[in-house]
Structures are given as C-alpha cells and as structure tokens.
C-alpha cells in the first residue's frame, strides 16, 4: 500500500499524536520542562500543537516555550515527494527562545521580508551576522540537528519509508545537511562551483570587495560568511545566476559522505 500522510492524519487522535511526537527531539521536553503526556509547560499552558489535514499530504508540528510566543522553539513540516515516494522535509525551525531576536523577517515598514525574497532589513541583518547567525535566522539555534536527524529516521522506519528529501534554502543549510548524510539530487555541481570560485583568484572571491557589510574579505573562509555573501547577491554579480535551493536526499541508514567545503569552519 502506498504511503499517505493524509492516511496518517486520519488515524485516531492518540495514535496520530504519538506518531508525530517522534519528530520532536526528546531533549526539548526535558530542557523546557514540558510534560510529554499532557504537553503542558510549567506555566500550565499547552505548548505543543499540530496541523494535520485529513485530505492533504502534509503535516506540521510545533513547540513553543510560552503559548503566546511569536516564535516556536521547534517547528517542522513534512509532506510527500514524488522522488522515490520519499518523505519531504518542507522546513525545520529550531530557536533558542532566550536568545536575542533579530527582526530579519520584517522590514522597516513592518512588512514581511519573506526572509529576503521580497525585501531586506539591512540593519537587523548586520546585527544578526555580527552575533554569529546565518541568513534567515531570527534567533540562535539549540544545536539539535543531529538529534532531530535521528528522530526523523525513527519516525520513518516504522512507516516503511526509506528516503527523505529536503531543500537547502540557503548555502549554510545545504552544508549542514551534507554533514548529516545527505547528497544532491539537484544542485551538487553548483555547490562545487561555489567552493571553487571562493578560492583566491576565483570570481566569488573577487566579489568580497568590502562594497557591503556582507562582502568582507575573509568571509570565504567560513560557511556563514559564504552564505551571507551569496545571500547578498555575489552569485548574480559573478555569474548572473540567482541562488537556487539545491534538492537533497538521504537514504535511511546511509551516509553519502558529501563535503563540498573541505576543511570548513561554520
């Protein structure tokens, strides 16, 4: 029988919830004192919620520190992908709720930037970059990628799913997914080209000309530095090419050992 998220969403509520809770790193419940059975925090608030459409092949589950918080501690949406009937990770957000927030998601007029796709908030981006964040991040993370990766596999195995796909929305995302065993369905050559052209004398290296705060010399040496430079349009300037999110995939239990940035420093 072909797997269907919609069918999973139609399971009895307790069974459905128990299944989707596997996606949440267990350490979150301990760290933020959220009761695993009641999903209630120390303040008496239910802080775990989900969207499980009965007739659509996607699901979303999220965790907040306080019920009224704007930002989630954890938010994950999955769907189906036609590639090898695989599970697709639409997005993953993991935030430290106690860290400083940078409003890179809204511009000076209070409108959503769509994380740079529509507009930008340069002053907030500069502060975020100086604080060690990468493009698209409003807060620091919680360093839970490895734990989440294990949770994802634990979710998939009982369902008989063998492949997971996702997109590298930013350069640093793609590099991180490489570290957790993913390879490229599309975009691998672009990633190799980027590494080559960030070497001394390369086209991207030459675009680190101090013309903007995101193009400082030396940014080619780190994953975050490269990501900010690419986000700032160096690919367009060098090759007349927009950043196109690579499509990546992983087979459960297999590490493809891809590394398009040897000797990387995050």
C-alpha positions in Angstrom: 0.0 0.0 0.0 1.4 3.4 -1.0 2.2 5.6 2.0 0.0 8.6 2.6 0.4 11.4 5.1 -3.3 12.1 4.8 -4.0 8.5 5.9 -1.6 9.0 8.9 -3.5 12.2 9.7 -6.8 10.3 9.8 -5.5 7.9 12.5 -7.2 8.0 15.9 -6.0 11.2 17.7 -3.9 9.5 20.3 -2.2 7.2 17.8 -1.7 10.1 15.3 -0.2 12.4 18.0 2.1 9.6 19.4 3.4 9.1 15.9 4.1 12.8 15.1 5.7 13.4 18.6 8.5 11.2 17.4 9.7 14.1 15.2 10.4 16.3 18.3 13.9 15.9 19.9 13.3 14.4 23.3 15.7 16.8 24.9 13.3 19.7 24.3 10.8 18.2 26.7 13.4 17.9 29.4 15.1 21.2 28.7 11.9 23.3 28.8 10.1 21.1 31.3 7.2 20.1 29.0 5.2 17.1 30.2 5.4 14.5 27.5 1.9 13.1 28.2 0.0 16.4 28.7 2.2 18.6 26.5 1.8 21.3 29.2 4.7 23.6 30.3 5.4 24.6 33.9 3.1 27.6 33.5 0.1 25.4 32.8 0.0 26.1 29.1 -0.3 23.5 26.3 2.6 24.4 24.1 2.7 21.5 21.5 0.4 21.9 18.6 0.0 20.4 15.1 -1.8 20.8 11.8 -2.9 17.5 10.4 -5.3 18.0 7.4 -7.4 14.9 6.8 -7.3 15.2 3.0 -3.9 16.7 2.4 -0.5 15.0 2.3 1.3 17.3 4.7 1.6 17.7 8.4 3.1 20.3 10.7 4.1 20.0 14.4 5.5 22.8 16.6 6.6 23.6 20.1 6.6 26.9 21.9 8.1 28.0 25.2 5.1 30.1 26.2 1.8 29.7 24.4 1.6 33.4 23.4 5.2 33.4 21.9 5.6 34.6 18.3 8.5 32.2 17.6 8.4 28.5 18.1 11.2 26.6 19.8 10.6 23.9 17.2 8.6 23.8 14.0 8.7 21.0 11.4 6.5 20.4 8.4 6.7 17.3 6.2 5.0 16.3 3.0 5.2 13.7 0.3 7.7 14.0 -2.6 7.4 12.1 -5.9 11.1 11.3 -5.9 11.2 7.6 -5.0 7.9 8.1 -3.0 10.0 9.8 -0.3 9.1 11.9 2.7 9.9 15.6 2.1 11.0 17.9 4.9 9.4 21.2 3.9 11.0 23.2 6.7 12.6 22.9 10.0 13.0 25.7 12.6 14.8 25.4 15.9 15.1 28.5 18.1 16.6 29.3 21.4 13.7 31.3 23.0 16.1 33.0 25.5 18.5 34.4 22.8 18.3 37.9 21.3 15.8 38.2 18.4 16.8 39.9 15.2 13.9 41.1 13.0 15.3 40.0 9.7 11.8 38.7 8.9 10.2 42.1 8.8 11.4 45.3 7.0 11.4 48.9 8.3 7.8 49.3 7.4 6.7 46.2 9.3 6.1 44.1 6.3 7.3 40.5 6.0 10.6 40.2 4.1 9.9 36.6 3.2 13.4 36.1 4.5 15.0 38.3 1.8 12.8 37.2 -1.1 10.6 40.3 -1.0 12.7 42.8 0.8 15.5 43.1 3.3 16.1 44.7 6.7 19.8 45.5 6.4 20.4 46.9 9.9 18.9 43.8 11.5 20.8 41.5 9.1 24.0 43.2 10.1 23.3 42.7 13.8 22.4 39.1 13.2 25.6 38.5 11.2 27.7 40.1 13.9 26.0 37.9 16.5 27.1 34.8 14.7 23.8 34.0 13.0 23.4 32.9 9.3 20.9 34.3 6.8 17.3 33.7 7.6 17.9 33.1 11.3 15.9 35.3 13.8 17.5 33.7 16.8 20.3 31.4 17.7 19.6 27.7 17.4 19.8 25.0 20.0 22.3 22.7 18.3 19.8 19.9 17.9 20.3 19.0 14.2 21.9 15.6 14.9 19.2 14.7 17.5 16.5 15.8 15.0 18.1 13.8 12.2 17.9 10.7 14.4 14.2 11.5 15.3 13.4 11.8 11.6 14.8 8.4 10.8 13.0 6.9 13.9 9.7 8.4 12.5 10.3 7.0 9.0 11.4 3.4 9.8 8.1 2.1 11.2 6.3 3.6 8.3 8.4 1.7 5.7 9.9 4.9 4.3 13.5 4.7 3.0 14.2 8.2 1.6 14.0 11.7 2.8 14.3 14.8 0.6 14.7 18.4 1.5 16.0 21.7 0.1 18.9 23.8 1.1 17.2 27.1 1.3 20.5 28.9 2.0 24.1 27.8 1.3 24.7 27.0 5.0 21.6 24.8 5.1 23.0 22.7 2.3 26.3 22.3 4.0 24.7 21.3 7.3 22.6 18.6 5.5 25.8 17.3 3.9 27.1 16.7 7.5 24.1 14.5 8.3 24.5 12.2 5.4 22.5 13.9 2.6 23.6 14.1 -1.1 22.4 16.1 -4.0 19.5 15.2 -6.4 20.0 18.7 -7.9 22.5 21.4 -7.2 25.6 19.5 -6.4 27.6 20.9 -9.3 26.6 24.4 -8.2 27.9 23.8 -4.7 31.2 22.5 -6.1 31.4 25.6 -8.3 30.8 27.9 -5.4 33.6 26.3 -3.4 36.0 26.6 -6.4 35.1 30.2 -7.0 35.6 31.2 -3.4 39.3 30.2 -3.7 41.8 33.0 -4.0 41.5 34.5 -7.5 38.0 33.0 -8.1 35.1 35.0 -9.3 33.3 34.9 -5.9 36.5 35.6 -4.0 36.9 38.7 -6.1 33.4 39.9 -5.1 34.4 40.1 -1.5 35.4 43.7 -2.2 34.1 45.4 1.0 31.4 47.1 -1.1 28.7 46.0 1.5 29.0 44.7 5.1 28.2 41.2 3.7 31.2 41.1 1.4 34.1 41.5 3.7 37.4 39.9 2.9 37.9 36.6 4.7 34.2 35.7 4.5 35.1 32.9 2.1 36.7 31.1 5.0 33.5 30.2 6.9 30.2 28.6 6.0 28.3 31.6 7.5 30.5 34.1 5.7 29.9 32.5 2.3 26.2 32.2 3.0 25.9 35.9 3.8 27.9 36.8 0.7 25.7 34.6 -1.5 22.6 35.9 0.1 23.9 39.4 -0.7 23.9 38.6 -4.4 27.5 37.7 -5.2 26.3 34.8 -7.5 24.3 37.3 -9.5 27.3 39.7 -9.8 29.7 36.9 -10.7 27.7 34.7 -12.9 24.3 36.4 -13.4 22.8 33.5 -11.6 20.4 33.6 -8.6 20.8 31.2 -5.7 18.7 28.2 -6.4 18.0 25.9 -3.4 19.6 22.5 -4.0 17.3 19.5 -3.8 18.9 17.0 -1.4 18.1 13.5 -0.3 19.2 10.8 2.1 18.6 7.1 2.2 17.8 5.9 5.8 20.9 4.3 7.4 23.3 5.6 4.7 25.7 8.4 4.8 26.8 9.7 1.4 29.8 11.4 2.8 29.4 14.5 0.7 31.6 17.5 1.5 31.6 20.4 -0.9 33.5 22.7 1.5 36.6 20.7 2.7 38.1 22.0 5.9 35.1 24.1 6.6 34.6 26.3 9.7 31.0 27.1 10.4 
